[in-house]
């Protein structure tokens, strides 16, 4: 039996919830900043305040924008 054979589309890797005031990637908030923002002020990349400006989160911003457009 081939365990890697998939019939039909692959399931989504991650279901992302976008909550204003919480980063969708690292989960940081104004009250609980991520490691990157503990040493510098927290600021948001988007108007909805769902992606913080930490490099690892900002790098995923284009992909998250595409996901949002698909699910609207």
PyMOL Python script that loads the backbone (N, CA, C, O; Angstrom):
from pymol import cmd

cmd.read_pdbstr("""\
ATOM      1  N   UNK A   1       0.850  -1.178   0.000  1.00  0.00           N
ATOM      2  CA  UNK A   1       0.000   0.000   0.000  1.00  0.00           C
ATOM      3  C   UNK A   1       0.893   1.239   0.000  1.00  0.00           C
ATOM      4  O   UNK A   1       1.846   1.319   0.775  1.00  0.00           O
ATOM      5  N   UNK A   2       0.593   2.180  -0.847  1.00  0.00           N
ATOM      6  CA  UNK A   2       1.367   3.420  -0.946  1.00  0.00           C
ATOM      7  C   UNK A   2       0.731   4.467  -0.038  1.00  0.00           C
ATOM      8  O   UNK A   2      -0.360   4.960  -0.325  1.00  0.00           O
ATOM      9  N   UNK A   3       1.401   4.801   1.041  1.00  0.00           N
ATOM     10  CA  UNK A   3       0.847   5.761   1.990  1.00  0.00           C
ATOM     11  C   UNK A   3       0.872   7.190   1.474  1.00  0.00           C
ATOM     12  O   UNK A   3       0.152   8.046   1.987  1.00  0.00           O
ATOM     13  N   UNK A   4       1.695   7.457   0.464  1.00  0.00           N
ATOM     14  CA  UNK A   4       1.830   8.816  -0.034  1.00  0.00           C
ATOM     15  C   UNK A   4       0.918   9.106  -1.213  1.00  0.00           C
ATOM     16  O   UNK A   4       0.935  10.214  -1.748  1.00  0.00           O
ATOM     17  N   UNK A   5       0.129   8.136  -1.622  1.00  0.00           N
ATOM     18  CA  UNK A   5      -0.801   8.364  -2.723  1.00  0.00           C
ATOM     19  C   UNK A   5      -2.037   9.082  -2.191  1.00  0.00           C
ATOM     20  O   UNK A   5      -2.644   8.651  -1.211  1.00  0.00           O
ATOM     21  N   UNK A   6      -2.393  10.150  -2.829  1.00  0.00           N
ATOM     22  CA  UNK A   6      -3.525  10.952  -2.366  1.00  0.00           C
ATOM     23  C   UNK A   6      -4.589  10.977  -3.441  1.00  0.00           C
ATOM     24  O   UNK A   6      -4.298  11.295  -4.594  1.00  0.00           O
ATOM     25  N   UNK A   7      -5.797  10.653  -3.089  1.00  0.00           N
ATOM     26  CA  UNK A   7      -6.914  10.738  -4.038  1.00  0.00           C
ATOM     27  C   UNK A   7      -7.659  12.042  -3.773  1.00  0.00           C
ATOM     28  O   UNK A   7      -8.113  12.296  -2.658  1.00  0.00           O
ATOM     29  N   UNK A   8      -7.776  12.847  -4.793  1.00  0.00           N
ATOM     30  CA  UNK A   8      -8.464  14.125  -4.648  1.00  0.00           C
ATOM     31  C   UNK A   8      -7.529  15.215  -4.174  1.00  0.00           C
ATOM     32  O   UNK A   8      -6.332  14.982  -4.006  1.00  0.00           O
ATOM     33  N   UNK A   9      -8.066  16.402  -3.957  1.00  0.00           N
ATOM     34  CA  UNK A   9      -7.225  17.534  -3.542  1.00  0.00           C
ATOM     35  C   UNK A   9      -6.681  17.344  -2.128  1.00  0.00           C
ATOM     36  O   UNK A   9      -7.307  16.714  -1.276  1.00  0.00           O
ATOM     37  N   UNK A  10      -5.522  17.897  -1.915  1.00  0.00           N
ATOM     38  CA  UNK A  10      -4.903  17.825  -0.596  1.00  0.00           C
ATOM     39  C   UNK A  10      -5.651  18.732   0.366  1.00  0.00           C
ATOM     40  O   UNK A  10      -6.143  19.784  -0.043  1.00  0.00           O
ATOM     41  N   UNK A  11      -5.747  18.354   1.625  1.00  0.00           N
ATOM     42  CA  UNK A  11      -6.406  19.223   2.606  1.00  0.00           C
ATOM     43  C   UNK A  11      -5.562  20.467   2.851  1.00  0.00           C
ATOM     44  O   UNK A  11      -4.350  20.443   2.639  1.00  0.00           O
ATOM     45  N   UNK A  12      -6.185  21.551   3.295  1.00  0.00           N
ATOM     46  CA  UNK A  12      -5.403  22.753   3.584  1.00  0.00           C
ATOM     47  C   UNK A  12      -4.407  22.495   4.692  1.00  0.00           C
ATOM     48  O   UNK A  12      -4.693  21.750   5.629  1.00  0.00           O
ATOM     49  N   UNK A  13      -3.240  23.104   4.592  1.00  0.00           N
ATOM     50  CA  UNK A  13      -2.210  22.904   5.595  1.00  0.00           C
ATOM     51  C   UNK A  13      -2.539  23.609   6.899  1.00  0.00           C
ATOM     52  O   UNK A  13      -2.190  23.134   7.979  1.00  0.00           O
ATOM     53  N   UNK A  14      -3.219  24.753   6.791  1.00  0.00           N
ATOM     54  CA  UNK A  14      -3.468  25.535   7.990  1.00  0.00           C
ATOM     55  C   UNK A  14      -4.723  26.369   7.764  1.00  0.00           C
ATOM     56  O   UNK A  14      -4.892  26.963   6.699  1.00  0.00           O
ATOM     57  N   UNK A  15      -5.574  26.415   8.731  1.00  0.00           N
ATOM     58  CA  UNK A  15      -6.730  27.304   8.678  1.00  0.00           C
ATOM     59  C   UNK A  15      -6.372  28.510   9.535  1.00  0.00           C
ATOM     60  O   UNK A  15      -6.137  28.384  10.736  1.00  0.00           O
ATOM     61  N   UNK A  16      -6.334  29.667   8.911  1.00  0.00           N
ATOM     62  CA  UNK A  16      -5.907  30.869   9.611  1.00  0.00           C
ATOM     63  C   UNK A  16      -7.115  31.716   9.968  1.00  0.00           C
ATOM     64  O   UNK A  16      -7.948  32.023   9.116  1.00  0.00           O
ATOM     65  N   UNK A  17      -7.200  32.084  11.225  1.00  0.00           N
ATOM     66  CA  UNK A  17      -8.238  32.993  11.675  1.00  0.00           C
ATOM     67  C   UNK A  17      -7.621  34.379  11.795  1.00  0.00           C
ATOM     68  O   UNK A  17      -6.539  34.538  12.361  1.00  0.00           O
ATOM     69  N   UNK A  18      -8.299  35.358  11.272  1.00  0.00           N
ATOM     70  CA  UNK A  18      -7.796  36.727  11.316  1.00  0.00           C
ATOM     71  C   UNK A  18      -8.573  37.502  12.361  1.00  0.00           C
ATOM     72  O   UNK A  18      -9.714  37.904  12.133  1.00  0.00           O
ATOM     73  N   UNK A  19      -7.949  37.706  13.503  1.00  0.00           N
ATOM     74  CA  UNK A  19      -8.556  38.471  14.588  1.00  0.00           C
ATOM     75  C   UNK A  19      -7.836  39.800  14.696  1.00  0.00           C
ATOM     76  O   UNK A  19      -6.623  39.820  14.906  1.00  0.00           O
ATOM     77  N   UNK A  20      -8.549  40.916  14.557  1.00  0.00           N
ATOM     78  CA  UNK A  20      -7.897  42.223  14.705  1.00  0.00           C
ATOM     79  C   UNK A  20      -7.178  42.338  16.044  1.00  0.00           C
ATOM     80  O   UNK A  20      -7.729  42.004  17.094  1.00  0.00           O
ATOM     81  N   UNK A  21      -5.950  42.812  15.987  1.00  0.00           N
ATOM     82  CA  UNK A  21      -5.155  42.969  17.197  1.00  0.00           C
ATOM     83  C   UNK A  21      -4.302  41.770  17.549  1.00  0.00           C
ATOM     84  O   UNK A  21      -3.567  41.812  18.536  1.00  0.00           O
ATOM     85  N   UNK A  22      -4.379  40.685  16.758  1.00  0.00           N
ATOM     86  CA  UNK A  22      -3.558  39.487  16.980  1.00  0.00           C
ATOM     87  C   UNK A  22      -2.928  39.085  15.656  1.00  0.00           C
ATOM     88  O   UNK A  22      -3.621  38.941  14.649  1.00  0.00           O
ATOM     89  N   UNK A  23      -1.605  38.903  15.662  1.00  0.00           N
ATOM     90  CA  UNK A  23      -0.890  38.520  14.447  1.00  0.00           C
ATOM     91  C   UNK A  23      -1.305  37.108  14.031  1.00  0.00           C
ATOM     92  O   UNK A  23      -1.297  36.189  14.850  1.00  0.00           O
ATOM     93  N   UNK A  24      -1.664  36.939  12.762  1.00  0.00           N
ATOM     94  CA  UNK A  24      -2.098  35.639  12.256  1.00  0.00           C
ATOM     95  C   UNK A  24      -0.948  34.648  12.146  1.00  0.00           C
ATOM     96  O   UNK A  24      -1.189  33.445  12.037  1.00  0.00           O
ATOM     97  N   UNK A  25       0.288  35.117  12.172  1.00  0.00           N
ATOM     98  CA  UNK A  25       1.441  34.230  12.018  1.00  0.00           C
ATOM     99  C   UNK A  25       2.008  33.826  13.377  1.00  0.00           C
ATOM    100  O   UNK A  25       2.084  32.636  13.681  1.00  0.00           O
ATOM    101  N   UNK A  26       2.404  34.791  14.193  1.00  0.00           N
ATOM    102  CA  UNK A  26       3.062  34.460  15.465  1.00  0.00           C
ATOM    103  C   UNK A  26       2.121  34.554  16.663  1.00  0.00           C
ATOM    104  O   UNK A  26       2.451  34.049  17.736  1.00  0.00           O
ATOM    105  N   UNK A  27       0.956  35.188  16.509  1.00  0.00           N
ATOM    106  CA  UNK A  27      -0.017  35.270  17.589  1.00  0.00           C
ATOM    107  C   UNK A  27       0.213  36.380  18.589  1.00  0.00           C
ATOM    108  O   UNK A  27      -0.460  36.426  19.619  1.00  0.00           O
ATOM    109  N   UNK A  28       1.155  37.285  18.313  1.00  0.00           N
ATOM    110  CA  UNK A  28       1.432  38.351  19.275  1.00  0.00           C
ATOM    111  C   UNK A  28       0.295  39.374  19.314  1.00  0.00           C
ATOM    112  O   UNK A  28      -0.475  39.509  18.363  1.00  0.00           O
ATOM    113  N   UNK A  29       0.212  40.081  20.425  1.00  0.00           N
ATOM    114  CA  UNK A  29      -0.764  41.153  20.612  1.00  0.00           C
ATOM    115  C   UNK A  29      -0.040  42.344  21.227  1.00  0.00           C
ATOM    116  O   UNK A  29       1.146  42.265  21.547  1.00  0.00           O
ATOM    117  N   UNK A  30      -0.760  43.439  21.387  1.00  0.00           N
ATOM    118  CA  UNK A  30      -0.176  44.610  22.043  1.00  0.00           C
ATOM    119  C   UNK A  30       0.238  44.280  23.482  1.00  0.00           C
ATOM    120  O   UNK A  30       1.268  44.757  23.958  1.00  0.00           O
ATOM    121  N   UNK A  31      -0.565  43.464  24.172  1.00  0.00           N
ATOM    122  CA  UNK A  31      -0.284  43.112  25.557  1.00  0.00           C
ATOM    123  C   UNK A  31       0.771  42.007  25.675  1.00  0.00           C
ATOM    124  O   UNK A  31       1.516  41.972  26.655  1.00  0.00           O
ATOM    125  N   UNK A  32       0.844  41.111  24.695  1.00  0.00           N
ATOM    126  CA  UNK A  32       1.795  39.996  24.701  1.00  0.00           C
ATOM    127  C   UNK A  32       2.594  39.999  23.407  1.00  0.00           C
ATOM    128  O   UNK A  32       2.280  39.228  22.500  1.00  0.00           O
ATOM    129  N   UNK A  33       3.619  40.843  23.291  1.00  0.00           N
ATOM    130  CA  UNK A  33       4.380  40.920  22.048  1.00  0.00           C
ATOM    131  C   UNK A  33       5.246  39.679  21.834  1.00  0.00           C
ATOM    132  O   UNK A  33       5.594  38.973  22.781  1.00  0.00           O
ATOM    133  N   UNK A  34       5.582  39.432  20.571  1.00  0.00           N
ATOM    134  CA  UNK A  34       6.478  38.321  20.239  1.00  0.00           C
ATOM    135  C   UNK A  34       7.916  38.696  20.606  1.00  0.00           C
ATOM    136  O   UNK A  34       8.183  39.828  21.011  1.00  0.00           O
ATOM    137  N   UNK A  35       8.824  37.755  20.465  1.00  0.00           N
ATOM    138  CA  UNK A  35      10.230  38.000  20.820  1.00  0.00           C
ATOM    139  C   UNK A  35      10.809  39.185  20.059  1.00  0.00           C
ATOM    140  O   UNK A  35      11.567  39.975  20.623  1.00  0.00           O
ATOM    141  N   UNK A  36      10.458  39.314  18.791  1.00  0.00           N
ATOM    142  CA  UNK A  36      10.979  40.411  17.971  1.00  0.00           C
ATOM    143  C   UNK A  36      10.543  41.764  18.532  1.00  0.00           C
ATOM    144  O   UNK A  36      11.333  42.707  18.559  1.00  0.00           O
ATOM    145  N   UNK A  37       9.304  41.863  18.977  1.00  0.00           N
ATOM    146  CA  UNK A  37       8.763  43.147  19.441  1.00  0.00           C
ATOM    147  C   UNK A  37       8.971  43.403  20.928  1.00  0.00           C
ATOM    148  O   UNK A  37       8.557  44.449  21.428  1.00  0.00           O
ATOM    149  N   UNK A  38       9.583  42.502  21.632  1.00  0.00           N
ATOM    150  CA  UNK A  38       9.891  42.766  23.045  1.00  0.00           C
ATOM    151  C   UNK A  38      10.992  43.810  23.165  1.00  0.00           C
ATOM    152  O   UNK A  38      11.084  44.521  24.166  1.00  0.00           O
ATOM    153  N   UNK A  39      11.822  43.892  22.136  1.00  0.00           N
ATOM    154  CA  UNK A  39      12.937  44.846  22.155  1.00  0.00           C
ATOM    155  C   UNK A  39      12.649  46.116  21.366  1.00  0.00           C
ATOM    156  O   UNK A  39      13.440  47.058  21.403  1.00  0.00           O
ATOM    157  N   UNK A  40      11.540  46.152  20.660  1.00  0.00           N
ATOM    158  CA  UNK A  40      11.180  47.328  19.853  1.00  0.00           C
ATOM    159  C   UNK A  40       9.664  47.471  19.833  1.00  0.00           C
ATOM    160  O   UNK A  40       8.947  46.520  20.144  1.00  0.00           O
ATOM    161  N   UNK A  41       9.173  48.644  19.472  1.00  0.00           N
ATOM    162  CA  UNK A  41       7.716  48.860  19.478  1.00  0.00           C
ATOM    163  C   UNK A  41       6.990  47.955  18.478  1.00  0.00           C
ATOM    164  O   UNK A  41       7.482  47.694  17.381  1.00  0.00           O
ATOM    165  N   UNK A  42       5.826  47.492  18.879  1.00  0.00           N
ATOM    166  CA  UNK A  42       4.995  46.670  17.996  1.00  0.00           C
ATOM    167  C   UNK A  42       4.295  47.570  17.003  1.00  0.00           C
ATOM    168  O   UNK A  42       3.688  48.571  17.383  1.00  0.00           O
ATOM    169  N   UNK A  43       4.378  47.214  15.726  1.00  0.00           N
ATOM    170  CA  UNK A  43       3.588  47.908  14.720  1.00  0.00           C
ATOM    171  C   UNK A  43       3.092  46.903  13.712  1.00  0.00           C
ATOM    172  O   UNK A  43       3.672  45.833  13.527  1.00  0.00           O
ATOM    173  N   UNK A  44       2.001  47.273  13.062  1.00  0.00           N
ATOM    174  CA  UNK A  44       1.270  46.358  12.192  1.00  0.00           C
ATOM    175  C   UNK A  44       1.515  46.692  10.728  1.00  0.00           C
ATOM    176  O   UNK A  44       1.723  47.852  10.372  1.00  0.00           O
ATOM    177  N   UNK A  45       1.489  45.680   9.893  1.00  0.00           N
ATOM    178  CA  UNK A  45       1.706  45.834   8.457  1.00  0.00           C
ATOM    179  C   UNK A  45       0.403  46.221   7.761  1.00  0.00           C
ATOM    180  O   UNK A  45       0.427  46.963   6.779  1.00  0.00           O
ATOM    181  N   UNK A  46      -0.714  45.738   8.249  1.00  0.00           N
ATOM    182  CA  UNK A  46      -2.001  45.975   7.590  1.00  0.00           C
ATOM    183  C   UNK A  46      -2.927  46.821   8.463  1.00  0.00           C
ATOM    184  O   UNK A  46      -2.708  46.981   9.664  1.00  0.00           O
ATOM    185  N   UNK A  47      -3.944  47.343   7.836  1.00  0.00           N
ATOM    186  CA  UNK A  47      -4.903  48.214   8.519  1.00  0.00           C
ATOM    187  C   UNK A  47      -5.708  47.448   9.571  1.00  0.00           C
ATOM    188  O   UNK A  47      -6.075  48.004  10.606  1.00  0.00           O
ATOM    189  N   UNK A  48      -5.977  46.177   9.303  1.00  0.00           N
ATOM    190  CA  UNK A  48      -6.787  45.371  10.220  1.00  0.00           C
ATOM    191  C   UNK A  48      -6.027  44.943  11.466  1.00  0.00           C
ATOM    192  O   UNK A  48      -6.625  44.382  12.384  1.00  0.00           O
ATOM    193  N   UNK A  49      -4.720  45.196  11.520  1.00  0.00           N
ATOM    194  CA  UNK A  49      -3.861  44.777  12.635  1.00  0.00           C
ATOM    195  C   UNK A  49      -3.886  43.270  12.814  1.00  0.00           C
ATOM    196  O   UNK A  49      -4.135  42.769  13.911  1.00  0.00           O
ATOM    197  N   UNK A  50      -3.622  42.539  11.710  1.00  0.00           N
ATOM    198  CA  UNK A  50      -3.583  41.083  11.779  1.00  0.00           C
ATOM    199  C   UNK A  50      -2.220  40.514  11.386  1.00  0.00           C
ATOM    200  O   UNK A  50      -2.027  39.301  11.462  1.00  0.00           O
ATOM    201  N   UNK A  51      -1.276  41.350  10.971  1.00  0.00           N
ATOM    202  CA  UNK A  51       0.085  40.912  10.659  1.00  0.00           C
ATOM    203  C   UNK A  51       1.055  41.905  11.293  1.00  0.00           C
ATOM    204  O   UNK A  51       1.032  43.093  10.971  1.00  0.00           O
ATOM    205  N   UNK A  52       1.916  41.411  12.203  1.00  0.00           N
ATOM    206  CA  UNK A  52       2.888  42.311  12.812  1.00  0.00           C
ATOM    207  C   UNK A  52       4.093  42.471  11.883  1.00  0.00           C
ATOM    208  O   UNK A  52       4.211  41.758  10.887  1.00  0.00           O
ATOM    209  N   UNK A  53       4.967  43.387  12.205  1.00  0.00           N
ATOM    210  CA  UNK A  53       6.096  43.712  11.333  1.00  0.00           C
ATOM    211  C   UNK A  53       7.347  42.894  11.622  1.00  0.00           C
ATOM    212  O   UNK A  53       8.420  43.228  11.119  1.00  0.00           O
ATOM    213  N   UNK A  54       7.243  41.837  12.417  1.00  0.00           N
ATOM    214  CA  UNK A  54       8.394  40.955  12.619  1.00  0.00           C
ATOM    215  C   UNK A  54       8.780  40.356  11.269  1.00  0.00           C
ATOM    216  O   UNK A  54       7.897  40.029  10.477  1.00  0.00           O
ATOM    217  N   UNK A  55      10.067  40.204  10.986  1.00  0.00           N
ATOM    218  CA  UNK A  55      10.495  39.722   9.660  1.00  0.00           C
ATOM    219  C   UNK A  55       9.841  38.419   9.221  1.00  0.00           C
ATOM    220  O   UNK A  55       9.462  38.293   8.056  1.00  0.00           O
ATOM    221  N   UNK A  56       9.697  37.447  10.119  1.00  0.00           N
ATOM    222  CA  UNK A  56       9.102  36.171   9.702  1.00  0.00           C
ATOM    223  C   UNK A  56       7.616  36.326   9.369  1.00  0.00           C
ATOM    224  O   UNK A  56       7.095  35.604   8.518  1.00  0.00           O
ATOM    225  N   UNK A  57       6.946  37.238  10.019  1.00  0.00           N
ATOM    226  CA  UNK A  57       5.521  37.471   9.748  1.00  0.00           C
ATOM    227  C   UNK A  57       5.352  38.303   8.484  1.00  0.00           C
ATOM    228  O   UNK A  57       4.500  38.009   7.645  1.00  0.00           O
ATOM    229  N   UNK A  58       6.165  39.335   8.356  1.00  0.00           N
ATOM    230  CA  UNK A  58       6.091  40.222   7.192  1.00  0.00           C
ATOM    231  C   UNK A  58       6.396  39.460   5.908  1.00  0.00           C
ATOM    232  O   UNK A  58       5.842  39.771   4.854  1.00  0.00           O
ATOM    233  N   UNK A  59       7.273  38.465   5.992  1.00  0.00           N
ATOM    234  CA  UNK A  59       7.632  37.669   4.824  1.00  0.00           C
ATOM    235  C   UNK A  59       6.417  36.905   4.283  1.00  0.00           C
ATOM    236  O   UNK A  59       6.321  36.678   3.077  1.00  0.00           O
ATOM    237  N   UNK A  60       5.497  36.509   5.153  1.00  0.00           N
ATOM    238  CA  UNK A  60       4.312  35.761   4.741  1.00  0.00           C
ATOM    239  C   UNK A  60       3.148  36.656   4.330  1.00  0.00           C
ATOM    240  O   UNK A  60       2.104  36.153   3.915  1.00  0.00           O
ATOM    241  N   UNK A  61       3.308  37.959   4.436  1.00  0.00           N
ATOM    242  CA  UNK A  61       2.213  38.890   4.142  1.00  0.00           C
ATOM    243  C   UNK A  61       1.633  38.725   2.739  1.00  0.00           C
ATOM    244  O   UNK A  61       0.409  38.719   2.611  1.00  0.00           O
ATOM    245  N   UNK A  62       2.447  38.590   1.658  1.00  0.00           N
ATOM    246  CA  UNK A  62       1.846  38.406   0.327  1.00  0.00           C
ATOM    247  C   UNK A  62       0.985  37.147   0.234  1.00  0.00           C
ATOM    248  O   UNK A  62      -0.064  37.172  -0.411  1.00  0.00           O
ATOM    249  N   UNK A  63       1.403  36.055   0.861  1.00  0.00           N
ATOM    250  CA  UNK A  63       0.615  34.824   0.826  1.00  0.00           C
ATOM    251  C   UNK A  63      -0.702  34.994   1.571  1.00  0.00           C
ATOM    252  O   UNK A  63      -1.739  34.498   1.130  1.00  0.00           O
ATOM    253  N   UNK A  64      -0.662  35.687   2.687  1.00  0.00           N
ATOM    254  CA  UNK A  64      -1.869  35.902   3.472  1.00  0.00           C
ATOM    255  C   UNK A  64      -2.854  36.790   2.715  1.00  0.00           C
ATOM    256  O   UNK A  64      -4.064  36.572   2.780  1.00  0.00           O
ATOM    257  N   UNK A  65      -2.342  37.784   2.001  1.00  0.00           N
ATOM    258  CA  UNK A  65      -3.226  38.616   1.180  1.00  0.00           C
ATOM    259  C   UNK A  65      -3.939  37.781   0.127  1.00  0.00           C
ATOM    260  O   UNK A  65      -5.132  37.969  -0.111  1.00  0.00           O
ATOM    261  N   UNK A  66      -3.216  36.861  -0.506  1.00  0.00           N
ATOM    262  CA  UNK A  66      -3.838  35.992  -1.515  1.00  0.00           C
ATOM    263  C   UNK A  66      -4.916  35.127  -0.879  1.00  0.00           C
ATOM    264  O   UNK A  66      -5.992  34.960  -1.453  1.00  0.00           O
ATOM    265  N   UNK A  67      -4.641  34.572   0.306  1.00  0.00           N
ATOM    266  CA  UNK A  67      -5.639  33.750   1.001  1.00  0.00           C
ATOM    267  C   UNK A  67      -6.894  34.547   1.294  1.00  0.00           C
ATOM    268  O   UNK A  67      -8.004  34.046   1.113  1.00  0.00           O
ATOM    269  N   UNK A  68      -6.731  35.777   1.742  1.00  0.00           N
ATOM    270  CA  UNK A  68      -7.890  36.613   2.063  1.00  0.00           C
ATOM    271  C   UNK A  68      -8.742  36.866   0.823  1.00  0.00           C
ATOM    272  O   UNK A  68      -9.971  36.835   0.892  1.00  0.00           O
ATOM    273  N   UNK A  69      -8.095  37.113  -0.299  1.00  0.00           N
ATOM    274  CA  UNK A  69      -8.842  37.355  -1.531  1.00  0.00           C
ATOM    275  C   UNK A  69      -9.624  36.127  -1.963  1.00  0.00           C
ATOM    276  O   UNK A  69     -10.732  36.248  -2.485  1.00  0.00           O
ATOM    277  N   UNK A  70      -9.055  34.947  -1.749  1.00  0.00           N
ATOM    278  CA  UNK A  70      -9.735  33.701  -2.144  1.00  0.00           C
ATOM    279  C   UNK A  70     -10.943  33.403  -1.264  1.00  0.00           C
ATOM    280  O   UNK A  70     -11.917  32.816  -1.736  1.00  0.00           O
ATOM    281  N   UNK A  71     -10.897  33.791  -0.011  1.00  0.00           N
ATOM    282  CA  UNK A  71     -11.967  33.432   0.933  1.00  0.00           C
ATOM    283  C   UNK A  71     -13.017  34.511   1.106  1.00  0.00           C
ATOM    284  O   UNK A  71     -13.907  34.366   1.944  1.00  0.00           O
ATOM    285  N   UNK A  72     -12.944  35.568   0.355  1.00  0.00           N
ATOM    286  CA  UNK A  72     -13.972  36.613   0.475  1.00  0.00           C
ATOM    287  C   UNK A  72     -15.166  36.317  -0.368  1.00  0.00           C
ATOM    288  O   UNK A  72     -16.120  37.095  -0.382  1.00  0.00           O
TER     289      UNK A  72
END
""", "prot")
cmd.dss("prot")
cmd.show_as("cartoon", "prot")
cmd.util.cbc("prot")
cmd.orient("prot")
